């Protein structure tokens, strides 16, 4: 008989088809498992699949007395209480780098859409303003990419792919990360220094207590009135209220956002701003990325049920 696995977060059913071919899945559909299943059904659950951003505290782990593996679908794991898992002898795995290329692609897409004012340009054509030769201050000439300074905050797998893509656009690339790496980009000792230097701040850092609201009013002020911020990491990294103020007051020129502090409910003020491009957390939402993430989930689960260490553990 296939091993039983609890699906803790709410996932589209299509994403679980391949995994369901190998394991018997009990889908809590994003609800507390004890509200969906009887205690007897949960008592033997040894592994859980979750989305990294979904809160999974020790109190939930305690409702699953046999739980020994938490497998995150995706690279993130910020919602999992790692200390609680460690105390309970629960291994935590994820899908490192599986969606890095698609997330990096979206970061560049958001940067281009924002700096080139693609949404206002699209509307200018659709509403007949172009045909009517109406002037549009939003479509005035703006700086292009050659020589633009792009700062990458976080130089993991996604950050490195963003940097490589931006270098191909003839930009200058700099970065700030927890440690300096052997890379052909300028390293900055602090986020403040990177922001003061850069024209565009690309956020590619993991969510943690250290990065919570790291991009605040002071950082946005350092970017300046010609600066842009792009976030494809986690919404918690930006102080969203400070961002709204900076965008409204022209403290910065614009923003491209795929993630928000409270998803799926970004601050309403953001949706009314013309200098912002918004997407619904779709950075890793490509067919090839999902296939790669599913491969990682399956590999982790098969290793666990085979009595082996997780193939892709959170370190």
C-alpha angles and dihedrals in degrees: 000000000000117000117258119245127184118224102215103178127054109264131171105260092235090066092058098049097095092043090048090057089066104032139034104250125208106196117207088180093219095308125117104278092231089061092055105034136038118251090250091058091052098042094082098042108123101171137039133195114212141165109251095235095052113102110248108174130181091260090066092045088056090061087061103058095179096047113132104152134047112188118193118212099222136016097287125088102164093122094059116091095230094185091054090047091051092049090053096046093248118151117220123208137178143175105265115199094351094123099025096112095050093045091050090049091054091048090057091043091053091047092051094043091051101042093043093043092233096168095052089044091053091050090047089061097040097049094050096249092124092051090047091050091235114169117242121196089198090065098053114131112281132188115284130218105269106099094004113143112232118190118199116204106204122022104210124123093298094043092052092051091049090050092050092049093047092049088057088060089062093252129141109248126206131167147195119205138152089270138018114253136199095262134134091242132094114263122217124202095221143019088243092058092046092051094048090052100042136079093199126033113205112196112211101147128123120256112254141134087271094055099039107126089347087146098064137152091287093053092047090050089054091053088060136203093306094047131106134199125208121190123192095147117070129324092231091070091071125060093232095197090053089048092054090051092048092050093045094048094043090243083140129019100235151320141228113207131185095163135047140193094249112026131232087015114067116184107286092231090066093062092057097054120099094202093064132082114201131194128178102247094286099142094118095029102116127114093244093048092051091049090052093047091049089051089055093047092049093046091051093048095046091050092048096049089044090059094251132122116271112274092221107030124176105249 
